[in-house]
């Protein structure tokens, strides 16, 4: 065993709020490493299992984790990782079969909760049966989830980022205020009076500053603002602030991998024309059979002559999702040069957020971060399974801001009192309350009640329950 920390084995199975958890992560690749980093930073005891000693050594030398070298499907290896005292095992290797078998063994050996990354479309189409038979707590498909996020961005063509809450009824949409906009120089009190009161500006990014604004804050052109609003209000809002928002009718997808498969399916359901450019001939044949409504082109998406011939100049959106980050970035830069298309860029490995944010490559999607968000949401709900659950969690602005949705299950310190009377910590905004299908933009007079879905936006990290918003 490679050890970088003292491992706490005295963790009880029913976890009260705020207690650290004993978590085993099988697979220390990109996703496993990112999870180990984030969960150890949230003060959990982490053990990583991997067959690759170099991956483990990289993790141990940087992170506060323990490591066990071996196969996660081995009962002996899991026992060495102390699965008997584990609260949760997360399997995120590159092979679905290893992930599923690791979870099955952990369930039998340790009776802990289990999460598996399941990527293969065949397995995921049967995921309800698999979850029930294997006792999985959660199954994550990063490619499908990334595709759904891309589809949301295409449905909101002017948005940089779109995050959904309350089962898709509420949107947190990020846009950049254009030159000459009516909101340039407008404070947020006037903004609320000019636009619908149900539209709330939650986050402002101005150069290197991240601000959770109050009513006196003055907006400027070039600010990137994140607003809570409904789908119904979005197109009118875009038009009023001076952003062109024409619906997207045709999409050019560069790369024919698993994300392309899921994305094409979603777009075709929405009656969007789809063209996929893929270099591998056998993959082209698969896509042509699996998605007959899409036009699949056998060609190199990095060849500009192929792109011009396939109509990149006329495309409403260009999605760059090859397996190579650098190719995706160059493709999006080229699309911005020769067309007015909305661009979406998949990035897996490159972590230079400051550089990427300065490049005109449109919306950036990181599948490994999406996977981490889902799993961390689940972990936080395990920590606080009494008064409220974390239903949704997004990390925004390079992970510097969190937007969380809490389902209020019972009376607590935050319920049945006017919000103005709550001692809320700084840098926390109650952005929205959903109650019986009605969306409430909260004022000081409003109250939180059991059964509500409450959206919180904050620069603080690690909120596990709704009462965490209060000063102690």
C-alpha positions, 0 to 999 in steps of 0.5 A: 500500500502506498500511503500519503495519509492516515486512513480513518476506518471508524466511519459509521454507515449512517452518516450525520451531516458534516462527517467525513466519508470513507470513499474508494475510487477505482481508476486513477485516470483523468476522471478518477484523479479529478474526483480524488482531488475534489473529494479530498479537498472536501475533507473525505478519506480517499483511497484510489485503486489502479493497476498503473503504479505511475498513476497512483504515484502521481496522485499520492505525491500531490493529493492527500489520499491513500493508494492500492495497486491492483485490479478493482474487480479483485476481492482481495484488493478491495479488502486491502482498500478497506471496503468493509468500512467504506461508505462509497465506492466509485468506479471510473476506469475506462472499461464499463465491465470493470466498473460494474463488476467492481461495484458488485463486489463492493456491494457484497463485500462491504455493503457500501453505496456504489457509483459506476461510470457506464459509457457504452450505449448498449449498457446504458440503454439497459441501465435501469435493469443493471442498477437494480440487479447490481444494487448500483446507487448511481450510474454516470454516462459522461458522454451522454451527459456532455451531449445533453449539455451541448444540445441545451447550448444549441437550443440557446444559441446566444448563451455561453453556458446553460445549466438547468434546475428543477427538472429543466424548468429553470435555467441559469444562462450565461451571456456576454453583454454586447457593445451598445446594449441598453443594460450598459451602465444600468444597476440591477435595481433598474434592471429588475424594473426594466425586465421581468422581475423573474429574471435575476442576475446571479453572477457577473464575471468582469475581467478577472473578477467574479462578483455575486452582485447586489441591487446597486451593482452597475452592469457594463458592456463586456461583462459575462452575466449568469441569469436565472430565467425561464425558457419562455423569457429567454428569447425576449430577454436576449432581444432586449439586451441586444443579442441576436438569437436566431434558432439553429437549424443545421449543425456540423459535428466534427468527430464521430465518437460516442458524444456525437452519437448521443448529440445527433440523436438529441438534435434529430429529436428537435428536428435539427439537421445534422451532419457528422464528419468522421475519419474512421470508415467503420465508425461511419458505417456504424453511425449511418446505420444507428442514426439514419436521419443524420448525414455521415461524411467519411473525411478528415475534420481537420482538413479545411477543404473537407469542411468547406466542401461540407458547408462549414460557412453555412452551418448554424453551429459547429461542434468540435468533439474529436478525441484530441483537444488541440484539434478541437480548439483549432477547429473552433477557431477556424469555424469562428474565422470563416462563419457566424456559427455558434461553436462548441468545443470539447476539452478533456485534458487541457487545464489552462482555464485562463488561456481558454477563456481568452480564445474565441472558441465558443462554449467549452465542454469538459466531460470529466468535470461534468462527471465530477459534478454529478458524483460530488452532488451525490456525496454531499447528499449522502452527508446531509440526508435529513433536512435537505438534499443536493438535487443539482450541482454545477461548478461555474467559472472554472470551478470558482462558483457553485450553483446548487439546488436543494430540495427542502424536506422538512422544517429547519432554521431556514424555513417559515421565516422571511429571508430578510431575517435569516443571517445568510453568509456573505457571497451567498445568493438565494437565486430562486425558489420553486414551489408547486410548479411556480417560480419565485424570484425571492425578496426579503419578504419571501419564505422557504418552506418544506417541499420547495426547491431552492437554488443557491449561488455561491463562491463558497465551497462544500455546502452540503445542506440548506442550513450551511448558508447561515452564519453559525 
